[in-house]
Amino acid sequence: MKKALTGCVVAVAALTALWNVSAQDIKLPPPQKTGGKSLMECMTLRKSSRNFDPKALPSQILSNLMYAADGINRKDGRKTVPTARNFQPQTIYVAMASGLYLYEPKTHTLKQISKDDVRKYFGSQPFHKVAPVDLVYVGDLPRIGSNQAEQALYAGNHAGYASQNVYLYAASEGLATVVCGMLDRRQLAKILKLRKGQWPIYSQPVGYPAK
Ligand SMILES: Cc1cc2nc3c(=O)[nH]c(=O)nc-3n(C[C@H](O)[C@H](O)[C@H](O)COP(=O)(O)O)c2cc1C
């Protein structure tokens, strides 16, 4: 009886997990936590590049990229990027030709928000339409605290840490990337259907360099 009950609980848990990952979501493979170029080489190679090949990134590269940007790297849920008081008030949206996604660090999944290709809203420069992946760092300002100066300062810092991780991973993998402040934040907030208090900080297209 006890065995049958345990079996039922396991089956229900598995079904619930399946239910929460819909067909359009992208369950990323586990990130590769070893290998790559040395940190000193990555810092030496880090640069902004604005010429992208439109070719899609393989899921393993996408997985490693999201791990660099916002992955959980410790058992207690802390991440590859620091946040003030570990409040983790930053989320990352990902635009690709196949749609708009929200990165969920706990399940290492890209949760589909819409099937629309919204890359053109991720920045005013033409390369946003070309790069296969475009990230935007969104700060949840009230979760930082009530002091407005701190909200802006900390949200900018959080996006800075994440974007630098992405720069370094891109350097390791030979990818092109550039962090971008030139974007219509009000318009993008509408496209992303952000809640009051959430604000796009920077975007960052990533892809193979154009040949
Ligand atoms: C906060 C911030 C905002 C930026 N915004 C843009 C941008 O909107 N468009 C762009 O092409 N580059 C942008 N950049 C990239 C800088 O132009 C670039 O980092 C700088 O020219 C130095 O080049 P490097 O990154 O290759 O060292 C931004 C960089 C930072 C740090």
The ligand as a Tripos MOL2 file, in Angstrom:
@<TRIPOS>MOLECULE
LIG
   31    33     1     0     0
SMALL
NO_CHARGES

@<TRIPOS>ATOM
      1 C1         26.2640   50.9980  -20.5100 C.3       1 LIG1
      2 C2         26.6950   50.7340  -21.9220 C.ar      1 LIG1
      3 C3         25.8270   50.9970  -22.9630 C.ar      1 LIG1
      4 C4         26.2130   50.7370  -24.2710 C.ar      1 LIG1
      5 N1         25.3140   50.9430  -25.2650 N.ar      1 LIG1
      6 C5         25.6650   50.6320  -26.5400 C.ar      1 LIG1
      7 C6         24.6990   50.7450  -27.5850 C.ar      1 LIG1
      8 O1         23.5460   51.0980  -27.3800 O.2       1 LIG1
      9 N2         25.0860   50.4210  -28.8300 N.ar      1 LIG1
     10 C7         26.3610   49.9950  -29.1310 C.ar      1 LIG1
     11 O2         26.6460   49.7110  -30.2930 O.2       1 LIG1
     12 N3         27.2940   49.8420  -28.1470 N.ar      1 LIG1
     13 C8         26.9690   50.1410  -26.8660 C.ar      1 LIG1
     14 N4         27.8630   49.9590  -25.8550 N.ar      1 LIG1
     15 C9         29.1780   49.3660  -26.1640 C.3       1 LIG1
     16 C10        30.2940   50.4240  -26.1100 C.3       1 LIG1
     17 O3         30.1840   51.2670  -27.2170 O.3       1 LIG1
     18 C11        31.6310   49.7020  -26.0850 C.3       1 LIG1
     19 O4         31.7270   48.9600  -24.8830 O.3       1 LIG1
     20 C12        32.7740   50.6960  -26.1480 C.3       1 LIG1
     21 O5         32.8390   51.3000  -27.4290 O.3       1 LIG1
     22 C13        34.1200   50.0380  -25.8800 C.3       1 LIG1
     23 O6         34.3400   48.9640  -26.7890 O.3       1 LIG1
     24 P1         34.6450   47.4940  -26.2710 P.3       1 LIG1
     25 O7         33.4310   46.9830  -25.5520 O.co2     1 LIG1
     26 O8         34.9440   46.7010  -27.5040 O.co2     1 LIG1
     27 O9         35.8010   47.5940  -25.3510 O.co2     1 LIG1
     28 C14        27.5090   50.2230  -24.5420 C.ar      1 LIG1
     29 C15        28.3680   49.9550  -23.4880 C.ar      1 LIG1
     30 C16        27.9720   50.1820  -22.1970 C.ar      1 LIG1
     31 C17        28.9210   49.8370  -21.0830 C.3       1 LIG1
@<TRIPOS>BOND
     1     1     2 1
     2     2     3 ar
     3     2    30 ar
     4     3     4 ar
     5     4     5 ar
     6     4    28 ar
     7     5     6 ar
     8     6     7 ar
     9     6    13 1
    10     7     8 2
    11     7     9 ar
    12     9    10 ar
    13    10    11 2
    14    10    12 ar
    15    12    13 ar
    16    13    14 ar
    17    14    15 1
    18    14    28 ar
    19    15    16 1
    20    16    17 1
    21    16    18 1
    22    18    19 1
    23    18    20 1
    24    20    21 1
    25    20    22 1
    26    22    23 1
    27    23    24 1
    28    24    25 2
    29    24    26 1
    30    24    27 1
    31    28    29 ar
    32    29    30 ar
    33    30    31 1
@<TRIPOS>SUBSTRUCTURE
     1 LIG1         1 GROUP 0 **** ****
